[in-house]
């Protein structure tokens, strides 16, 4: 899959489902890896805006998806590099 710019939480459900399917996982399989029920994962996919950042990051890791934060308008120059000083 290519990169996606997410600007609203309404975009997350479709993307999470697409990434899960691309990873070849059913909701049940992804839920088992996440340590939740299939029903909980289904609700997570439908209501991604209510999910904790920790759970979302764990799910993205299971799906093999990186979360990259970059200032708007800046080119993707240092993918994967986290600044050491904040």
N, CA, C and O of each residue as an XYZ file, in Angstrom:
344
protein
N       0.840     -1.184      0.000
C       0.000      0.000      0.000
C       0.882      1.244      0.000
O       2.018      1.227      0.475
N       0.347      2.276     -0.524
C       1.102      3.527     -0.560
C       0.868      4.307      0.730
O       0.135      3.854      1.609
N       1.486      5.469      0.845
C       1.303      6.334      2.013
C      -0.064      7.000      1.958
O      -0.581      7.299      0.882
N      -0.639      7.227      3.131
C      -1.926      7.901      3.231
C      -1.826      9.025      4.246
O      -1.304      8.839      5.345
N      -2.325     10.177      3.875
C      -2.401     11.294      4.799
C      -3.769     11.245      5.458
O      -4.795     11.342      4.786
N      -3.779     11.094      6.768
C      -5.030     11.008      7.512
C      -5.274     12.363      8.151
O      -4.473     12.836      8.957
N      -6.383     12.980      7.785
C      -6.700     14.303      8.304
C      -7.884     14.302      9.257
O      -8.081     15.256     10.009
N      -8.678     13.225      9.228
C      -9.817     13.128     10.142
C      -9.927     11.697     10.657
O      -9.488     10.752     10.001
N     -10.517     11.554     11.831
C     -10.693     10.219     12.399
C     -11.657      9.378     11.565
O     -11.624      8.150     11.636
N     -12.503     10.017     10.788
C     -13.452      9.293      9.943
C     -12.742      8.472      8.860
O     -13.335      7.548      8.303
N     -11.494      8.793      8.557
C     -10.734      8.058      7.552
C     -10.152      6.754      8.102
O      -9.836      5.845      7.334
N     -10.012      6.659      9.411
C      -9.334      5.511      9.998
C     -10.031      4.169      9.804
O      -9.355      3.194      9.476
N     -11.351      4.063      9.990
C     -11.967      2.738      9.857
C     -11.677      2.055      8.525
O     -11.303      0.883      8.504
N     -11.840      2.761      7.430
C     -11.596      2.176      6.118
C     -10.122      1.768      5.972
O      -9.822      0.702      5.435
N      -9.218      2.609      6.446
C      -7.796      2.293      6.325
C      -7.405      1.098      7.188
O      -6.664      0.227      6.732
N      -7.890      1.043      8.419
C      -7.562     -0.088      9.292
C      -8.049     -1.400      8.689
O      -7.334     -2.402      8.706
N      -9.260     -1.388      8.159
C      -9.803     -2.593      7.544
C      -8.989     -2.980      6.308
O      -8.699     -4.158      6.098
N      -8.625     -2.003      5.503
C      -7.837     -2.288      4.295
C      -6.459     -2.836      4.652
O      -5.991     -3.787      4.027
N      -5.806     -2.246      5.652
C      -4.489     -2.747      6.063
C      -4.602     -4.158      6.643
O      -3.728     -4.992      6.402
N      -5.663     -4.439      7.403
C      -5.853     -5.780      7.964
C      -6.034     -6.796      6.839
O      -5.429     -7.867      6.865
N      -6.853     -6.466      5.867
C      -7.085     -7.378      4.747
C      -5.815     -7.568      3.922
O      -5.523     -8.672      3.465
N      -5.062     -6.482      3.736
C      -3.807     -6.596      2.993
C      -2.820     -7.498      3.725
O      -2.025     -8.194      3.093
N      -2.868     -7.488      5.058
C      -1.996     -8.346      5.864
C      -2.475     -9.797      5.847
O      -1.806    -10.682      6.381
N      -3.641    -10.040      5.229
C      -4.164    -11.394      5.125
C      -4.776    -11.900      6.422
O      -4.820    -13.107      6.663
N      -5.249    -10.981      7.258
C      -5.810    -11.357      8.554
C      -7.318    -11.150      8.590
O      -7.834    -10.151      8.088
N      -8.011    -12.100      9.186
C      -9.423    -11.897      9.468
C      -9.518    -11.058     10.741
O      -8.523    -10.858     11.438
N     -10.714    -10.573     11.035
C     -10.892     -9.846     12.296
C     -10.547    -10.751     13.470
O      -9.924    -10.309     14.436
N     -10.940    -11.988     13.392
C     -10.670    -12.935     14.486
C      -9.173    -13.104     14.704
O      -8.704    -13.068     15.842
N      -8.416    -13.289     13.618
C      -6.968    -13.481     13.733
C      -6.288    -12.236     14.288
O      -5.425    -12.334     15.161
N      -6.671    -11.074     13.787
C      -6.076     -9.829     14.284
C      -6.444     -9.616     15.746
O      -5.617     -9.162     16.537
N      -7.686     -9.943     16.109
C      -8.131     -9.793     17.495
C      -7.324    -10.687     18.426
O      -6.916    -10.251     19.502
N      -7.090    -11.926     18.025
C      -6.288    -12.839     18.849
C      -4.896    -12.276     19.090
O      -4.382    -12.340     20.207
N      -4.288    -11.730     18.054
C      -2.943    -11.150     18.200
C      -2.952     -9.912     19.089
O      -1.983     -9.638     19.798
N      -4.052     -9.169     19.046
C      -4.177     -7.958     19.851
C      -4.599     -8.281     21.283
O      -4.455     -7.453     22.183
N      -5.125     -9.499     21.485
C      -5.555     -9.908     22.814
C      -6.946     -9.431     23.175
O      -7.247     -9.199     24.346
N      -7.805     -9.283     22.152
C      -9.192     -8.858     22.369
C     -10.109     -9.814     21.621
O      -9.642    -10.672     20.871
N     -11.404     -9.667     21.822
C     -12.365    -10.490     21.093
C     -12.555     -9.944     19.682
O     -12.189     -8.806     19.387
N     -13.135    -10.773     18.816
C     -13.426    -10.335     17.459
C     -14.403     -9.167     17.486
O     -14.292     -8.241     16.682
N     -15.362     -9.210     18.413
C     -16.342     -8.135     18.526
C     -15.672     -6.816     18.907
O     -16.047     -5.754     18.409
N     -14.677     -6.892     19.794
C     -13.952     -5.686     20.194
C     -13.167     -5.115     19.024
O     -13.132     -3.900     18.831
N     -12.537     -5.987     18.243
C     -11.789     -5.501     17.078
C     -12.732     -4.896     16.054
O     -12.413     -3.878     15.440
N     -13.881     -5.508     15.866
C     -14.871     -4.963     14.942
C     -15.276     -3.555     15.371
O     -15.347     -2.642     14.548
N     -15.540     -3.387     16.663
C     -15.901     -2.064     17.187
C     -14.734     -1.089     17.036
O     -14.937      0.088     16.735
N     -13.523     -1.577     17.245
C     -12.330     -0.734     17.087
C     -12.226     -0.242     15.645
O     -11.944      0.933     15.412
N     -12.451     -1.126     14.683
C     -12.373     -0.720     13.280
C     -13.470      0.287     12.933
O     -13.233      1.218     12.164
N     -14.648      0.109     13.486
C     -15.768      1.013     13.177
C     -15.641      2.356     13.889
O     -16.059      3.385     13.357
N     -15.068      2.350     15.088
C     -15.011      3.557     15.917
C     -13.565      3.871     16.303
O     -13.254      4.044     17.482
N     -12.701      3.940     15.321
C     -11.273      4.140     15.570
C     -10.986      5.443     16.304
O      -9.946      5.571     16.951
N     -11.893      6.411     16.213
C     -11.667      7.694     16.879
C     -11.752      7.586     18.401
O     -11.342      8.511     19.101
N     -12.274      6.482     18.923
C     -12.397      6.324     20.375
C     -11.325      5.407     20.959
O     -11.317      5.160     22.165
N     -10.434      4.907     20.134
C      -9.414      3.953     20.561
C      -8.235      4.691     21.189
O      -7.858      5.772     20.735
N      -7.657      4.102     22.233
C      -6.476      4.709     22.844
C      -5.311      4.660     21.857
O      -5.250      3.795     20.983
N      -4.412      5.587     22.017
C      -3.230      5.624     21.143
C      -2.424      4.347     21.292
O      -1.891      3.830     20.309
N      -2.329      3.832     22.514
C      -1.572      2.604     22.751
C      -2.167      1.436     21.974
O      -1.443      0.698     21.306
N      -3.476      1.269     22.059
C      -4.120      0.152     21.352
C      -4.010      0.333     19.842
O      -3.777     -0.636     19.120
N      -4.173      1.553     19.360
C      -4.047      1.809     17.929
C      -2.638      1.482     17.445
O      -2.472      0.862     16.395
N      -1.623      1.893     18.201
C      -0.242      1.603     17.811
C       0.044      0.103     17.840
O       0.767     -0.401     16.981
N      -0.510     -0.614     18.812
C      -0.336     -2.071     18.864
C      -0.984     -2.734     17.657
O      -0.409     -3.649     17.066
N      -2.185     -2.275     17.287
C      -2.859     -2.834     16.118
C      -2.066     -2.538     14.846
O      -1.893     -3.423     14.007
N      -1.587     -1.315     14.697
C      -0.796     -0.970     13.514
C       0.443     -1.849     13.419
O       0.819     -2.274     12.327
N       1.077     -2.125     14.545
C       2.250     -2.998     14.555
C       1.886     -4.406     14.088
O       2.613     -5.008     13.298
N       0.763     -4.927     14.576
C       0.294     -6.252     14.161
C       0.039     -6.286     12.653
O       0.301     -7.292     11.993
N      -0.470     -5.184     12.119
C      -0.783     -5.111     10.694
C       0.435     -4.790      9.834
O       0.342     -4.782      8.606
N       1.582     -4.524     10.474
C       2.791     -4.199      9.723
C       2.766     -2.804      9.138
O       3.322     -2.551      8.069
N       2.100     -1.885      9.866
C       1.939     -0.509      9.393
C       2.715      0.431     10.303
O       2.619      0.332     11.527
N       3.475      1.332      9.721
C       4.205      2.348     10.479
C       3.377      3.620     10.570
O       2.696      3.995      9.615
N       3.436      4.272     11.705
C       2.823      5.579     11.873
C       3.944      6.600     11.771
O       4.864      6.600     12.589
N       3.873      7.469     10.774
C       4.905      8.471     10.533
C       4.278      9.846     10.695
O       3.291     10.164     10.033
N       4.844     10.657     11.567
C       4.348     12.014     11.767
C       5.311     12.996     11.127
O       6.525     12.894     11.300
N       4.759     13.952     10.385
C       5.584     14.914      9.671
C       4.810     16.222      9.606
O       3.588     16.211      9.454
N       5.500     17.335      9.719
C       4.843     18.634      9.603
C       4.233     18.772      8.218
O       4.814     18.339      7.223
N       3.065     19.375      8.165
C       2.382     19.574      6.884
C       3.270     20.323      5.908
O       3.922     21.303      6.269
N       3.290     19.857      4.680
C       4.046     20.523      3.627
C       5.509     20.152      3.561
O       6.194     20.536      2.614
N       6.016     19.407      4.552
C       7.426     19.018      4.515
C       7.583     17.708      3.761
O       6.738     16.820      3.879
N       8.662     17.576      2.981
C       8.875     16.335      2.232
C       9.254     15.192      3.176
O       9.735     15.421      4.286
N       9.032     13.973      2.721
C       9.402     12.779      3.474
C      10.894     12.543      3.266
O      11.295     11.888      2.304
N      11.717     13.080      4.173
C      13.160     12.988      3.983
C      13.849     12.035      4.942
O      14.903     11.491      4.614
N      13.277     11.821      6.116
C      13.955     10.998      7.117
C      12.993      9.966      7.699
O      12.802      9.902      8.914
N      12.400      9.176      6.843
C      11.435      8.181      7.312
C      12.059      7.286      8.361
O      13.154      6.755      8.174
N      11.352      7.127      9.463
C      11.804      6.240     10.519
C      12.752      6.873     11.520
O      13.117      6.220     12.498
N      13.164      8.111     11.320
C      14.098      8.759     12.230
C      13.312      9.610     13.201
O      12.553     10.490     12.795
N      13.493      9.348     14.482
C      12.817     10.111     15.520
C      13.811     11.095     16.113
O      14.906     10.692     16.506
N      13.459     12.383     16.190
C      14.382     13.360     16.780
C      14.759     12.969     18.207
O      13.914     12.506     18.973
N      16.012     13.154     18.556
C      16.481     12.762     19.894
C      16.266     13.859     20.914
O      16.320     13.595     22.115
N      16.028     15.069     20.477
C      15.839     16.204     21.392
C      14.508     16.857     21.081
O      14.226     17.178     19.927
N      13.694     17.054     22.092
C      12.388     17.701     21.910
C      12.396     19.041     22.545
O      11.391     19.750     22.505
